[in-house]
Amino acid sequence: MTEDELVAALGASAARTARAGLHPPASLQEVEEAERAIGLRLHPPLRRLHLEVANGGFGPRGAMLGLPGGYDNATFRDVVEAYRAFADDPEHPGELVPVLDWGCAIWTLVDCQDPAGGVWGWDPNGCCTITPCSPSTSP
């Protein structure tokens, strides 16, 4: 699947399953402000999802965290707040940005410095706190 196909598929899925409060896409200014706040440029497909689909509130369980002003959850207001909280944990590599809350303190994170945009799982309840997501390890 190409990046364009991925963004289109997630956009169509979000439109079909949108709750009443689905946030509109983030503006370029909102994305750039969030990037400055965390000190990383969002990985291109993640950036596009915020710019073209919605500012959070879509994806699995409708739990894709938004940028400031977008979707928040019961734990964090936005990606910036979540990133700062994760950065306080000594086990958190600084290039991983939390993007999706699965519940029970389990998160999906995106590697924003890896050109491949690695996706990782954070599960403080298990034996390993950060593991790469693959078809055999994805939640």
SULFEN-V517912 format. One record per backbone hydrogen bond with DSSP energy under -1.0 kcal/mol. CO is the residue of the C=O (numbers start at 0). NH is the residue of the N-H. If there is no record, write none. Layout:
# SULFEN-V517912
co = {CO;CO}
nh = {NH;NH}
This chain:
# SULFEN-V517912
co = {1;2;3;4;5;6;7;8;9;10;11;12;18;23;26;27;28;29;30;31;32;33;34;34;42;43;44;45;46;47;48;48;49;53;54;57;58;59;62;63;65;66;70;75;77;78;79;80;81;82;85;88;92;94;96;98;99;102;105;106;107;107;108;109;113;117;118;119;120;121;122;128;130;133;133}
nh = {5;6;7;8;9;10;11;12;13;14;15;16;21;54;30;31;32;33;34;35;36;37;38;39;46;47;48;49;50;51;52;53;25;55;70;63;61;62;100;56;78;69;65;72;81;82;83;84;85;86;88;91;95;111;109;64;107;105;101;121;98;99;119;96;116;110;132;108;130;106;125;122;120;136;137}
